[in-house]
Amino acid sequence: MADQEEDFSSLPLPDRFAHKNWKVRKQGYEDAAKAFEVTPDESDPAFRPFLVDSGLWKGAVADSNVAAQQEGINALCAFLKFGGPDACKRSRNATISPIVEKGLSSTRAATKQSALEALLLYIELDKSDPVIEDLLPSLSHKQPKIIAATLAAMTAIYHAYGVKIVDPKPVLKQLPKAFGHADKNVRAEASNLAVELYRWLREAMKTLFWNDLKPVQQQDLEKLFESVKQEPPPTQERLLRSQQAAKAAAPAAEEGLDGEEGADEAEPEIDVFDLAEPVDVLSKVPKDFNENMASSKWKDRKETLDALFAAANTDRIKDGPYDDIVAALAKSMKDANIAVVTVAANCIEVLAKGLRKSFAKYRGRVMAPMMEKLKEKKQSVADALGAALDAIFASTGLSECLEDILEFLKHKNPQVKAETLRFLIRCLKTTREAPSKPETKSIAEAATKLLTESTEATRSGGAEVLGTLMKIMGERAMGPYMEGLDEIRKTKIKEYFDAAEVKAKDKPKPVAPPPKAAAPAAQKKPMAKKTAPGLKKPGPRASTPQEDPPPSQYKQAPPKALPSKLGGLPKPGLGASSTSTSGLKAPTSKLGALKAPSALQSPRRNFTPPEEDPTPAPKLGRGLTGRSLGKPNPLSSSTTEPPPPPQPTALSSAERAELEELRTERDRTARTIQEILSSKANLTSQLQEVQNHNADLIEERTRNVLSIKAKETQLVRARADAEEAEQTVQKQAREMDRLRRELSRITSEREAGDQIYRDSAGSGGSGSGANGAVSVSRQHSGYGNRADSREAGYQRAQREYAPLPDEEKENEVDGEGDGKTMGMNMKRREVSPARTTTSTNATGGSAAPPVLSKEVSTGAGGGRRDGDQPVESWKRAAEVTSALKARIELMKAKQGMSSRPH
């Protein structure tokens, strides 16, 4: 056995990893871990075989022997820890699945811990997305213990790194499936993972999976969430390798500052918008949206806006062309019905929240009409408009909205001014970017003017604006705007300043100045090292005889001036009193090539007239050569050498001031350019808005023209119908007049016929004596009764043939047929009495005229004359009958002629 163990230890590690004996593999894993720990860096040759063949780690992690498997996972952890990102990327694809199936579900606690550590190292060395992608398929495994182990590993990963490093969206989408699993352990681990995610995401996580859970599961999770709500916000417990390197490279002080600022800014980063999936709202908008919005009925417009709100009320909206919808919503701000205005404001709010930055291009089209509508006094409308304005501000920023806000702060309507002021205060409290100096000035000036308003609410609002702005910019920056205010207003502004809670802080001081102060110190060192070249350069300058004559012009002796310079440079270090002036020359000579001459000449002006000031060049050369000649001493070399280095130190204040001025000018120019660009963008948006408004007006005019034409067509038709009805009425009136005339004519003819009968009766009885008188009296009495009966019959005929409404309608349809029928009926009425008389006489009834019976009786017994009288009576009756027939025929002809034109 000892010989075999020696042979095994002499085998290369890759061969031992693949050996059939588990003890050899186990020993190989242990030796590999030790070898990785002693490597000097990531490029050590010990890593090379395992980088080339990543399948070795697959067998080590999934070793059939649990003891060897534990050592194999430990060796993988050492390989990742010391091998670096390259080791992570090469082995990740081959090891994560075996780790999940064999390591996380192992019965040994140490193996589970090592497997989880390997997963955490894979995330630490690179990124989390590949690891999560390889873990998600395990959630659909057929063995419940593997699903539970995977969920537990995910819980540990989110607990260590947080949701900023590990994306929670893929996992949240798979949670409902885990909650619906039959195994209780799986459901328990799913609950633990949900609680861990709730620690980081809070209510934002519910948008992805909450509706897919059963009500009982929702209630159980709510109980678990209650305990988490009391905990402080979680922090990242384990740093990535890149974060560790950045932390080590950054200075401790800066790290502390950055850490505090990062902690302050990290709180609001988790948002529902980041987790939600974009929804295509355009496909859900009603197809007749524009037509319904142009309807004259406010209920149609409101129902259309309600449908749009229902479609757009989602956490995240897919970007698209919403120009027509926004134009319709902007137009709805001018609607006379406040219900339509309220729903339109709600639609703008959900669109701005769902589109976020994509809604910024529509801001100019809706913001001004909305702020103009703030004059509405009903609180529900004002609240809806305020919420919509807040959503628009969140999608843009203070710089984009400030121009409109300041413009409406000057509005003549106090309601608009008050609501705009509240909106500005909310903007200052929620903005994350401090306003620039020009913006600060414009806001402060506008708020200062509001302090003198007549209403208390407006004055308080102006003070709150100044206090909130002071909280952002600082008391020092707001000092110039507070100078002209009285103490009462300053006190009120200070109260608002103390109570204000803002999310932005002004950071006007750049980080560049500290490195500048360190740069001269760094430059002094190399300049001190280059003393030798500095000594060689002044040597030739001293040898030139042309530089010696200028000092001879001075009234003082030249030999005394040279020693003063030569000795003046080293003497400042000695502290001699005679070198006090020369001690000033040395630092002034370090100002540079431009200001060194004046510094060197300043002490000489005590000995020379002021007229010699314009000749600094030769004196500068003389001073330099004088210093170089006296530099055999080390002190003199050290003093003469630094002239260039101290330039930054002596000029640092002047240069820094000039540099600050240049930077200020550059910033001013950049702001001017930015303002020009913003004004250009505003003008462009206004132009677009005007064009869209023009297009809307054209469309509205077209619709009005079409509507007018339709109304004109309807009016023409109505007129035609009225004329036709009038003609029909006239026709009926003429028909009624004709029938009345016909009736009156028939009546007159009946009366004429009766008169004929009366005349014939009277003539027949006039030739006899007493008998004749008797007969006449009988005839008169008989025909008198008949005339009375006939007159009553004529009256009944007039009543019977009076035109009724139904008969008039029938007459309109039938025309001349009804007239002929009525005429024939009347004619029959006229003839019927004669016929009746004749028939009754023939039959010998009692209804026969008494004159005829009397005449017959008298004719039989009274002689010839009485017998001739009945003959004449019958002739006369025949003539009357024929005359009546002729008149009847003539009347029929006339009636036919009169009915034809109709």
Secondary structure, 3 states (H helix, E strand, C coil): CHHHHHHHHCCCHHHHHCCCCHHHHHHHHHHHHHHHHCCCCCCCHHHHHHHHCCHHHHHHHCCCCHHHHHHHHHHHHHHHHHHHHHHHHHHHHHHHHHHHHHHCCCCCHHHHHHHHHHHHHHHHHCCCHHHHHHHHHHHHCCCHHHHHHHHHHHHHHHHHHCCCCCCCHHHHHHHHHHHCCCCHHHHHHHHHHHHHHHHHHHHHHHHHHHHHCCHHHHHHHHHHHHHHHCCCCCCCCCCCHHHHHHHHHCCHHHHHHHHHHHHHHHHHHCCHHHHCCCECCHHHCCCCHHHHHCCCCHHHHHHHHHHHHHHHCCCCECCCCCHHHHHHHHHHCCCCCHHHHHHHHHHHHHHHHHHHHHHHHHHHHHHHHHHHHHHCCCHHHHHHHHHHHHHHHHHCCHHHHHHHHHHHCCCCCHHHHHHHHHHHHHHHHHCCCCCCHHHHHHHHHHHHHHCCCCCHHHHHHHHHHHHHHHHHHCHHHHHHHHCCCCHHHHHHHHHHHHHCCCCCCCCCCCCCHHHHHHHHHHHHHHHHHCHHHHHHCHHHHHHCHHHCHHHHCCCCCHHHHHHHHHHHCCHHHHCCHHHHHHHHHHHHHHHCCCCHHHHHHCCHHHCCCHHHCCCHHHHHHHHHHHHHHCCCCHHHHHHHCCCCCHHHHHHHHHHHHHHHHHHHHHHHHHHHHHHHHHHHHHHHHHHHHHHHHHHHHHHHHHHHHHHHHHHHHHHHHHHHHHHHHHHHHHHHHHHHHHHHHHHHHHHHHHHHHHHHHHHHHHHHCCCCCHHHHHHHHHHHHHHHHHHHHHHHHHHHHHHHCCCCHHHHHHHHHHCHHHHHHHHHHHHHHHHHHHHHHHHHHHHCCCCCCHHHHHHHHHHHHCCHHHHHHHHHHHHHHHHHHHHHHHHHHHHHHHHHHHHCCC
